[in-house]
Amino acid sequence: MAIIINIDVQLAKKKMSVTELSEKVGITMANISILKNGKAKAIRFSTLEAICLALDCQPGDILAYQHDEPQK
């Protein structure tokens, strides 16, 4: 996947648990886990905004782009 999700890095920096983030954002721990593990196909801007607010960070702190190597 070309988009890397760094929620776990931000959680560690803020010393916050997935449970606490889930409560602050208002989405299930299962959905946070899907995002955290890079299994999500999409994220709503409202969810991204809530995560950024809860973690006091910018979207670029959570999302990164990594160019995939072409398959041979």
N, C-alpha and C positions, 0 to 999 in steps of 0.2 A: 504494500500500500504506500502511496506517495505522501499522504498526509499523516504526520505523526502527532499523536495526542500525548501531551506531557502533564496531564492532571496529577499523576503520581508525584512528579517532581515538585509541583506547586504545593501539593498536600504536605510533602515532607518539609518544604521551606517554612510553611505556616504551622507545622506541627499539628495538623488537623486530620482527623480520621475520616474515612469514607462515610461513616454514619453521620458525623457532624455536618459534612458537606451536603449530604442527602437531605438532612433536615433544613439546612439554611436555604438550599436551592428549591426544595419542594418537589424533587423527583425521587423515584425509588432507588434504593441501593443497587438493585439489579441494573437499572439504566446507567447509573454512574459507573458501575463495573464494566458494562458494555463499552462505554466511552473510554474508560481508563485502559482497557485491554485492546483498543483499536479495532473492535468488532463493529462499530457503528458505521452505517452507510451515510448518515446525515446528522446534522445538529441544527436545531432551531436557533435563530438569533436570540430569541428571548431566553432560551436555556443557556446559551453562551454568555449572554449579559449577566444572568443570575450567578453563574459560576465565577465570572470575573469579579462581580461585586462581593461574593462570599470569600474569594481568595485574595481580594484586593490586588488584582493583576490586570494585564492587558491581554486581549485575544492572542497576540503573538507570543505570550508567555506559555500559552496552552497548546497552540497549534504551530506546527512546523511543516515545511515542505521538503521532502527528500526525493530527488530525481531517481526513478527506477532505472536500473540497468536494462538495456534492450536484451530480449531473449535471442539466443543464437540458434 
